[in-house]
Structure formats: C-alpha cells, structure tokens
Amino acid sequence: MSTENEGTAVPPAPSAPPPAPVDAPAASAYQGHPAPGAAPDPAPSAPPQAPAQNADQGYGSGPQGPMGETGWGPHGAHGGHGAHGGQDPTASPSAPDASWPPPPPPSTPSYGDGGAGHGSGGWGSPSPQPAPKSGGGRGRMLAAVLVAALVAGGAGGGLGYTLAKENDSNGSTTVSASTSGGNVKRDPGTVAAVAAKALPSTVTIEAESSSGEGGTGTGFVFDKQGHIVTNNHVVAEAVDGGKVTATFPNGKKYDAEVVGHAQGYDVAVIKLNSAPSDLNPLPLGNSDEVAVGDSTIAIGAPFGLSNTVTTGIISAKNRPVASSDGSGSQASYMSALQTDASINPGNSGGPLLDAQGNVIGINSAIQSTSNGGFGTGQAGSIGLGFAIPINQAKYVAQELIKTGKPVYAKIGASVSLEDATGGAKITEQGAGGSEPVDPGGPADKAGLQPGDVITKLDDRVIDSGPTLIGEIWTHKPGDEVTITYERDGKERTTELTLGSRVGDS
C-alpha cells in the first residue's frame, strides 16, 4: 500500500485558531500544503485500491512505486494524489536490492507530514494563505453565525441569571458537585489518565533548513539524556546546517541537534541542548503483542495544534507501507500498525500509545482523500493512519544514538517493484547494472536465483517487492529466516541468514 506522510510544513500554528473578526471572511487558515493522504483500507495480502475519485491512480499495471506517508499517490501541497500506477507499460521495472530500494519512480507519493519543507509539492512546502473573498458568501455567513452564537449565549446567560435570582427568592436551591473538574481523579487506564501522564513527555518539533524552509512535527522523550525520537522526514531538511527546536506542553522550548536519521526506516533521533534533569521517558511497549481491536491513543500537533490527543483502535497489523520524502531519493518502507485514531499533518513522529500509556508505534503516515478538511486541498484524516512498530523503531533509535548511522538487514538480491508478480521477483539484472544476486551474499548462499519469486518470509505472505523489503527490515542482521519461493512453477523453501548494510547511501 502506498501512502503519504502526514506532516505539516506550514509555520507553527498557535495552539488554537484565533477568533475570526465579524466582517472577515472565514477562509481556512490551513491551505494547500502537500499533505499526506490516507489510503483506502486494502486486503491484508494485497495493496488496496485507490479512492473512487482517483480510480486512475493507485496500483496500476506499471511498476509499483513506494508509498508516501499519507497518500495513495503523490501528495502535493497537503493535497491531491498524483498517479501512483498506470505507468508506461513498456518501461523496464525498477530492480531495487531488497536490502535497499533504489530511487522511487516519479509516481512515488511524497511525505505530507509536518517535517521540514521540501519545496513546492513536497511535504514541507509552505502553505499559501487564501486571498480574502469579496462580498458576502459562506465566509461572511460563518462569521455572522459565530457572532449570533455569542450574542445568543450572552442573552441566555442574562436570562438564566434573572430566572435564578427569581427562583432563589422563592426558596429554590441548586446542588453543587462535590469536586470540580480540576480535582477529579482519573482512574488509571482511562484516556484522560494516559494523556495526563504522556503529554509532558511529548514535544512539538520545528525543523528549518538553512534556506528557511521547514515545518512542524512531533516527537517523544526516549531517555533521560535528552534524546527525542521522531520521523526522519520531520527533521530531514534541518540535517545539513538547519535548525531544530522542541517545545514541551509547559511552553519550555529547547534547541536541539540531529543525532542520527534513517531515511529507509523513517526514524530519526534529536538531542536537546541543555536538557532538563527531570525528563520522564515514555515507557516502550511490545508491538509484537499488539492485537487488532486494541485501544490506541495518538498525541501530536495536527495542523500545528500542539498537544492534541485522539483515540481509536488497532485496525490491522503488518500493513505494507512505503513512502517518499518528496526529494526524489530512496523510499521508506515499513510493516505498519494501522489505526483509525485521527492522525493529520503534524502528527508525524508522535507516539501511538496503548491503553496503559505504553508506546507501541510512531505515527508516520496516513491515507487520505484528495481533498483536505476545512474546504481546502489539504489532506486530513479519514481513519487510516499508519505507525512504525516500536520494536523496530527502538532498535533503529538505539543504533542511531550509538553510531549516528542506521543498520539495515538485507538478503542481497534485487527484487522487482511490480505489483503483478504475485510475490517479490528477483530480477534478471540488478540496480545500476549490478548483479541481481550478490555473489557470496545471503541469497546466493541460500540458493536463490534470478527469476525466483519469493512468496513468504517465515509466516508472512509476500505479495510484492515493497512488502518483502518492509518485512526484512522488521528483522536484525544475523536473524535466520525461512524463505518460500517459486521456481519453474514449483514451490520451494530455503533457510537464509540476513546480512547487513550500514548507512542510507
């Protein structure tokens, strides 16, 4: 499945939108950001179909492109989906090494999340403000409705006071609650209790490139040393000479630096400068034990609205998702947790929690329709969000903290990104003219050959090259896996020990 990242590249917005003047048109403050979109829910073993209004997009007969963070096709400016499939059938399919995908095809959707900007059409492009509408229309009507509501509220308040005063003179009494809202103790396990404990350890990240482009995303406290985990695409623009800041819910803001970033995993770690001594890392759960139907809580800064809490459930597990950062470089792949908790541009990098407040994933992508909320072209949640499982993200983050570079598991073979192969087919030629199977590599030692179609990795069904890559990356180098493949119409199995590759390049 292909999605786009749900970050927002608009300048950090206030925690609540300012009240609209009486005569001002109610034009949305959130406009055309290349937002991520949310993808329609496909069958677990096959990529889902694109939204009806984008029937010509999504998975066509052409080479399959990696999925972006929140859309089923290229997601420009927080908005429309570009064609994801239907590429030139005569074009030769790309043949990425399963250990690292090549640059995604032009149809690869771009990040929509609130990471740093990627220029026009990227997930970090600034959102232009709409021009004021002339005359009356819906904007003026909305302003009038808001004013009318306020006036009605005032009148109601005055009437209520008068009636209360009269009733009081007649001996009527009222009953006050024994405790006020601020004194109520929330039971452990309730959403309110989880949010109260997790919010102080969640930050809103602002990333800015040396040229001034940037956006907002989310992160959470990983350890007491001041390391914050987030998405790679949130801070990518600030890696080379840029600026990163992290703001806590109490308003305290810290400068930070990027310790390491893994473009393939879409995970990054930043560290606070002069980190406070009272940091409380969020407890990490076990994403392998998550079950479909489990309750979820997402925290982030959707559309710049920091410290927003939403709830839902785990809708599916092991959902193959691929995404691009919009720069035309390699793609990111994950075997994601799917949730219907509302996730929007700006939620990227934020924690996905279970009912006990344990982090089970990092919110990274959404599937959305081509039209966004607020009457604009900006994408928003339609209940299809995707998170990187925390077991994988924890391993990646620890490697980044230790060495500053990611380590990827690999099989040492190039596989096709086509969608019609019924599995991950080892190509006849490798990327850039290299050998399709690395001599002496894991696949070679396991007896795999060009033309073999891998259909399972352990007990996971493999329906495409991107699915295989995502599954391989849930493992660590040195892990032994069972590969099921087809050759000359016959099914075979072989044992394979995964190799390793260091770095994104």
C-alpha positions, 0 to 999 in steps of 0.5 A: 500500500502506498501512502503519504506522510502526514506532516505539516510544513506550514509555520507553527500554528498557535495552539488554537485558531484565533477568533475570526473578526465579524466582517472577515471572511472565514477562509481556512487558515490551513491551505494547500500544503502537500499533505499526506493522504490516507489510503483506502483500507486494502486486503491484508495480502494485497495493496488496496485500491485507490479512492473512487475519485482517483480510480486512475491512480493507485496500483496500476499495471506499471511498476509499483512505486513506494508509498508516501506517508499519507497518500495513495499517490503523490501528495502535493501541497497537503493535497491531491494524489498524483498517479501512483500506477498506470505507468508506461507499460513498456518501461523496464521495472525498477530492480531495487536490492531488497536490502535497499530500494533504489530511487522511487519512480516519479509516481512515488507519493511524497511525505505530507507530514509536518517535517521540514519543507521540501519545496513546492509539492513536497511535504514541507512546502509552505502553505499559501494563505487564501486571498480574502473573498469579496462580498458576502458568501459562506465566509461572511455567513460563518462569521455572522453565525459565530457572532449570533452564537455569542450574542445568543449565549450572552442573552441566555446567560442574562436570562438564566441569571434573572430566572435564578435570582427569581427562583432563589427568592422563592426558596429554590436551591441548586446542588453543587458537585462535590469536586470540580473538574480540576480535582477529579481523579482519573482512574488509571487506564482511562484516556484522560489518565494516559494523556495526563501522564504522556503529554509532558513527555511529548514535544512539538518539533520545528525543523528549518533548513538553512534556506528557511524552509521547514515545518512542524512535527512531533516527537517523544522523550526516549531517555533521560539524556535528552534524546527525542525520537521522531520521523526522519522526514520531520527533521530531514531538511534541518540535517545539513546546517538547519535548525531544530527546536522542541517545545514541551506542553509547559511552553519550555522550548529547547534547541536541539541537534540531529543525532542520527536519521534513517531515511529507509526506516523513517526514524530519526533521533534529536538531542536537546541542548541543555536538557532538563534533569527531570525528563520522564521517558515514555515507557516502550511497549511490545508491538509484537503483542499488539492485537487488532481491536486494541485501544490506541491513543495518538498525541501530536500537533495536527495542523500545528495544534500542539498537544492534541490527543485522539483515540481509536483502535488497532485496525490491522497489523503488518500493513505494507507501507512505503513512502517518499520524502518528496526529494526524489531519493530512496523510499521508506518502507515499513510493516505498519500498525494501522489505526483509525485514531485521527492522525493529520499533518503534524502528527508525524513522529508522535507516539501511538500509545496503548491503553496503559500509556505504553508506546507501541508505534510512531505515527508516520503516515496516513491515507487520505482523500484528495481533498483536505478538511476545512474546504481546502486541498489539504489532506486530513484524516479519514481513519487510516493512519499508519505507525512504525512498530516500536520494536523496530523503531527502538532498535533503529533509535538505539543504533542511531544514538550509538553510531549516528548511522542506521543498520539495515538487514538485507538478503542481497538480491534485487527484487522487482517493484511490480505489483503483478508478480504475485510475490517479490521477483528477483530480477534478471539484472540488478540496480545500476547494472549490478548483479541481481544476486550478490555473489557470496551474499545471503541469497546466493548462499541460500540458493536463490536465483534470478527469476525466483519469486519469493512468496513468504518470509517465515509466516508472512505472505509476500505479495510484492517487492515493497512488502518483502523489503518492509518485512526484512527490515522488521528483522536484525542482521544475523536473524535466520529466516525461512524463505518460500519461493517459486521456481519453474512453477514449483514451490520451494523453501530455503533457510537464509541468514540476513546480512547487513548494510550500514548507512542510507547511501 
